Amino acid sequence: QVQLVESGGGSVQAGGSLRLSCAASGFPSRRYCMGWFLQAPGKEREGVATIDSDGDTTYADSVKGRFTISKDNAKNTLYLQMNNLKPEDTAMYYCAVRLWVGYCPGLSPNEYPHWGQGTQVTVSA
């Protein structure tokens, strides 16, 4: 049973940093794509960054140069380092995974069937 548990959210001022973590378990395959997604109030969920099992990454234009996705295979944990945070980054952040793939299918949330419960990030001006 695939389980994803996010942590690390919180409230920061603009320009600050946070590191989100996603503890993963129950993966039946070593080939997968994991990603971070956000959903702001009243808006649709959107992709932030993805990383495949080989470590190749993709970022949304809005976070390039500010956010870094990474994973620690020994700890079965996905990370999102967020620097220079802006008020528009305020959202619930989710990690998700698509299994049995050798590459990431893009940033569309529809491509990822397994989700965590989310962690809130609030950035004040």
C-alpha positions as CSV (number, residue, x, y, z in Angstrom):
1,Q,0.0,0.0,0.0
2,V,1.5,3.3,-1.1
3,Q,1.7,5.9,1.6
4,L,2.9,9.5,1.3
5,V,3.2,11.8,4.4
6,E,4.1,15.4,4.0
7,S,5.6,17.6,6.6
8,G,7.6,20.9,7.0
9,G,5.0,23.4,6.1
10,G,4.5,26.6,8.1
11,S,4.3,30.4,8.0
12,V,7.2,32.5,6.9
13,Q,7.7,36.1,5.7
14,A,8.4,36.9,2.0
15,G,12.0,36.1,1.2
16,G,12.2,33.3,3.7
17,S,12.8,29.6,3.2
18,L,11.1,26.3,4.0
19,R,11.9,22.7,3.3
20,L,9.1,20.3,2.8
21,S,9.5,16.5,3.3
22,C,7.5,13.6,2.0
23,A,8.0,10.2,3.6
24,A,7.2,7.5,1.2
25,S,6.5,3.8,1.7
26,G,4.9,0.8,0.0
27,F,6.3,1.3,-3.4
28,P,6.1,-1.9,-5.4
29,S,8.4,-0.6,-8.1
30,R,11.9,1.0,-8.3
31,R,10.7,2.9,-11.4
32,Y,8.6,5.9,-10.5
33,C,8.1,9.6,-10.8
34,M,7.4,11.8,-7.7
35,G,6.3,15.3,-7.6
36,W,5.3,18.3,-5.6
37,F,2.0,20.1,-6.3
38,L,0.2,23.0,-4.8
39,Q,-3.3,24.2,-4.5
40,A,-4.2,27.7,-3.5
41,P,-7.7,28.5,-2.2
42,G,-10.2,28.6,-5.0
43,K,-7.7,27.5,-7.6
44,E,-7.0,24.2,-9.3
45,R,-4.1,22.0,-8.2
46,E,-0.9,22.6,-10.2
47,G,2.5,21.0,-10.6
48,V,5.5,22.5,-9.0
49,A,8.4,20.1,-9.6
50,T,9.0,16.4,-10.4
51,I,11.8,14.0,-10.1
52,D,12.1,10.5,-11.6
53,S,13.9,7.5,-10.2
54,D,17.1,8.4,-12.1
55,G,17.0,11.9,-10.5
56,D,16.0,13.9,-13.6
57,T,14.0,17.0,-12.6
58,T,11.4,19.3,-14.0
59,Y,10.2,22.6,-12.6
60,A,7.3,24.9,-13.2
61,D,8.5,28.3,-14.6
62,S,7.1,30.1,-11.5
63,V,9.6,28.3,-9.2
64,K,12.7,27.9,-11.3
65,G,15.7,29.2,-9.5
66,R,13.9,29.3,-6.2
67,F,12.8,25.8,-5.5
68,T,14.8,22.5,-5.6
69,I,13.3,19.1,-5.6
70,S,15.5,16.2,-4.3
71,K,15.2,12.7,-2.9
72,D,17.0,10.6,-0.4
73,N,16.6,7.0,-1.5
74,A,18.1,5.6,1.7
75,K,15.4,7.5,3.7
76,N,12.6,7.0,1.2
77,T,12.0,10.7,1.4
78,L,11.2,13.4,-1.1
79,Y,12.2,17.0,-0.4
80,L,11.3,20.5,-1.7
81,Q,13.6,23.2,-0.7
82,M,11.8,26.5,-1.2
83,N,13.9,29.7,-1.1
84,N,13.0,33.4,-1.7
85,L,9.3,32.6,-0.9
86,K,6.7,35.0,-2.2
87,P,3.1,35.6,-1.0
88,E,1.8,34.0,-4.2
89,D,3.5,30.7,-3.1
90,T,0.9,30.4,-0.3
91,A,-1.0,27.1,-0.8
92,M,-1.4,23.6,0.4
93,Y,1.5,21.5,-0.9
94,Y,1.1,17.9,-1.8
95,C,3.5,15.2,-2.8
96,A,2.4,12.5,-5.3
97,V,3.8,9.5,-7.2
98,R,3.2,7.6,-10.4
99,L,4.6,4.1,-10.3
100,W,6.0,1.8,-13.0
101,V,7.3,4.6,-15.2
102,G,10.9,5.4,-16.2
103,Y,10.2,9.0,-16.8
104,C,8.0,11.8,-15.4
105,P,4.8,12.4,-17.4
106,G,4.9,16.1,-16.9
107,L,3.4,18.4,-14.2
108,S,-0.3,17.7,-14.7
109,P,-1.8,16.4,-11.4
110,N,-4.0,14.1,-13.5
111,E,-1.0,11.9,-14.2
112,Y,-0.4,11.0,-10.6
113,P,-2.7,8.5,-8.9
114,H,-1.2,8.4,-5.3
115,W,-1.3,11.5,-3.0
116,G,-0.4,12.6,0.4
117,Q,-2.6,14.6,2.7
118,G,-0.8,17.9,2.1
119,T,1.1,20.5,4.2
120,Q,0.2,24.2,4.4
121,V,2.6,26.9,3.4
122,T,1.7,30.5,4.2
123,V,3.9,33.4,3.0
124,S,3.2,36.9,4.4
125,A,4.3,40.1,2.7
